[in-house]
């Protein structure tokens, strides 16, 4: 009986001390940088502080100006007003399964590569 009580107490202590606060970060957005003028930040994941900032519109686009968590610089994000959706580029590997099909598709316009 004592053995079961000690195992039960160990399990209970494990549950009590293992509880963590696993929640989403509050007021943070994660975004990949598309700043083509900066080679060091282009394509890197940045964290934006959404707890404060500035919003403006010109009637066509809504602009949000917020700070970057890592360096404190101001970042501008633009969204078109009304409905919008992001397009995804087509996957080139699905377009042409093999090289032979690709060459056939190029040859229909008479600008493909031919074997001599």
C-alpha positions as CSV (number, residue, x, y, z in Angstrom):
1,X,0.0,0.0,0.0
2,X,2.8,2.4,0.9
3,X,4.4,1.6,-2.5
4,X,1.3,2.7,-4.4
5,X,1.0,5.9,-2.3
6,X,4.6,6.9,-3.0
7,X,4.2,6.2,-6.8
8,X,1.0,8.3,-6.8
9,X,2.7,11.2,-4.9
10,X,5.6,11.1,-7.4
11,X,3.2,11.2,-10.3
12,X,1.3,14.1,-8.8
13,X,4.5,16.0,-8.1
14,X,5.5,15.4,-11.7
15,X,2.3,16.9,-13.1
16,X,2.4,19.9,-10.7
17,X,6.0,20.8,-11.5
18,X,5.8,20.1,-15.3
19,X,3.1,22.5,-16.1
20,X,4.3,25.3,-18.3
21,X,2.6,28.3,-19.8
22,X,2.6,27.3,-23.4
23,X,0.7,30.0,-25.3
24,X,1.1,32.1,-28.3
25,X,3.2,35.2,-28.0
26,X,1.1,38.3,-27.4
27,X,1.4,41.3,-29.7
28,X,4.1,39.7,-31.9
29,X,3.9,39.0,-35.6
30,X,6.5,36.9,-37.5
31,X,7.3,37.8,-41.1
32,X,9.9,37.1,-43.7
33,X,11.7,40.3,-44.8
34,X,11.1,41.3,-48.4
35,X,13.4,44.4,-48.2
36,X,15.3,44.1,-51.5
37,X,17.5,47.0,-50.7
38,X,19.1,45.2,-47.8
39,X,21.1,42.1,-48.5
40,X,21.6,41.3,-44.8
41,X,17.9,41.2,-43.9
42,X,16.3,40.0,-47.2
43,X,14.5,36.7,-46.7
44,X,15.2,36.5,-42.9
45,X,12.5,36.0,-40.3
46,X,11.8,39.2,-38.4
47,X,9.6,39.7,-35.3
48,X,7.3,42.7,-35.2
49,X,6.1,44.4,-32.1
50,X,2.4,44.9,-32.6
51,X,1.7,46.3,-29.2
52,X,2.0,49.9,-30.5
53,X,2.4,51.6,-33.8
54,X,0.7,53.8,-36.3
55,X,-2.0,53.0,-39.0
56,X,-2.7,55.2,-42.0
57,X,-4.5,54.8,-45.3
58,X,-4.5,56.6,-48.6
59,X,-7.8,55.1,-49.7
60,X,-6.3,52.2,-51.6
61,X,-3.8,50.7,-49.1
62,X,-3.8,50.4,-45.3
63,X,-0.3,51.0,-43.9
64,X,0.8,49.7,-40.5
65,X,4.0,51.2,-39.1
66,X,5.4,49.0,-36.2
67,X,8.8,48.3,-34.6
68,X,11.1,45.4,-35.2
69,X,11.8,43.5,-31.9
70,X,15.5,42.8,-32.7
71,X,16.8,46.3,-33.6
72,X,13.9,48.7,-32.8
73,X,13.7,50.0,-36.4
74,X,10.4,51.1,-37.9
75,X,8.8,48.6,-40.4
76,X,6.0,49.5,-42.7
77,X,3.5,46.9,-43.8
78,X,0.9,47.6,-46.5
79,X,-2.4,45.8,-47.1
80,X,-4.9,46.6,-49.9
81,X,-8.3,47.7,-48.7
82,X,-11.1,45.2,-49.3
83,X,-10.7,41.6,-50.2
84,X,-7.2,40.4,-51.0
85,X,-5.4,37.1,-51.2
86,X,-1.8,36.1,-51.6
87,X,-0.7,34.2,-54.7
88,X,1.8,31.4,-54.5
89,X,4.3,30.8,-57.3
90,X,3.8,27.6,-59.2
91,X,6.1,24.8,-58.3
92,X,8.4,24.2,-61.3
93,X,8.9,20.6,-60.3
94,X,5.2,19.8,-60.8
95,X,5.1,21.7,-64.1
96,X,7.6,19.4,-65.9
97,X,8.0,15.9,-64.5
98,X,11.1,15.2,-66.6
99,X,13.5,16.8,-69.0
100,X,11.9,15.2,-72.1
101,X,8.5,16.7,-71.4
102,X,10.1,20.1,-70.9
103,X,12.0,19.9,-74.2
104,X,8.8,18.9,-76.0
105,X,6.9,21.8,-74.5
106,X,9.7,24.2,-75.6
107,X,9.8,22.7,-79.1
108,X,6.2,23.5,-79.9
109,X,7.1,27.2,-80.4
110,X,10.2,26.2,-82.5
111,X,12.5,27.7,-79.9
112,X,13.5,24.5,-78.1
113,X,16.8,22.7,-77.9
114,X,17.4,20.1,-80.6
115,X,19.9,17.2,-80.6
116,X,22.2,17.2,-83.7
